Each structure stands twice: as C-alpha cells, then as structure tokens.
Amino acid sequence: MRSVQRLEENPCRPRHFRPPPPCAPVVEDERATALLETCRTRLVAAAALFTFVFIVVALRLVEVVALSGGGAESHVGRIRAVAPPPAPMVTATAAGNDLHIAFDAHVANPAGLVVTVGAPHLTGPPAIHRVRVDAASGTVVIPGAAADQQSVQVSVGAEDGGASPATQAKLR
C-alpha cells in the first residue's frame, strides 16, 4: 500500500504564481520629477522637429515628381563646364641625356606641364613628368629623360584645374 504524502512534502509539486506583495507608495522627488519633465519636453521638441523636416522633404518630393510632370531637372545642368586650355605648341630636343622642351602654352598663367615620354615599341608605361612653370612660354629641362626613338607628349594644366589636349612632338 502506498503512503499518502503531504502537499508540503512533495518535491515535485506545481509552483503556482504568487503575486508579489503590494508596492510601496511612490514618494515623489521634486528634483527627479523636474528632470523627467525636462527630458519629456526635449523629446517632444525633437519629435516635432523630425516631423517638420519629414513633411518638408515629402512636400518637396511631391512638388518635383507630381507637379513638374516628371520632367524634373537636376542642378548639374546649371554648372558651367570650364573650357580646357588650347593645346600647347611644343618643340622637343635632346642634349645628351637631358630633354629640352620649348613650349608656348597659350594660357595666361599655366600651373604646369605634364610631359609623357615613351617609346612606342616598349610594352611598359611611359614616364610621366610634372613640371611647374611660371610663364606662358619658355623652355624646361627634364634631366635623364632623352633617349632615341621616343615620342614626347606635352599637356598644359591651368590654374582652374583644366587640362589641355596633349601635343605630340618627335624628339629631335
């Protein structure tokens, strides 16, 4: 015969939810209440600002798409392209291993010259030399750049960032 266990002695008895004792009354702290009200006011102001910006962007989108008939233009067309400077007149001569380039840039104050020296039969990239110039015409010397059967291409860079087309000169 089985013995009857008491409810308190059962190790596998179900544990029912017992509500916690009632909470103690909240004691209001004036400083904490003021801080919460300040935070709440700032949160409402930020939400109002966000809502305002969202409405402005949405109305602008409606204006651009719906009211302009889908023919909205970007502002890129309003920017004027700067015309590149004209191609320079160039004469290249070799003096030993040095390359002498006489140029006329056709630009009032060029920023510099970009000189590319390479041989067509070589598979490697050409040598690129950047030379600062102070005048619209003159002669520059690039040490150690001259060799036989090389082509020289010269381009002018303007102060406004434009670059001219390259002018090819045979080495004399």
ABEGO torsion letter per residue (X at the ends): XBBBBBAAABAABBBBBBBBBBBBBBBBBAAAAAAAAAAAAAAAAAAAAAAAAAAAAAAAAAAAAAAAGGABBBAAAABBBBBBBBBBBBBBBBBEABBBBBBBAGBABBAEBBBBBBBAABABBBBBBBBBBABABEBBBBBGABBBGBBBBBBBBBAAGBBBBBBBBBBX
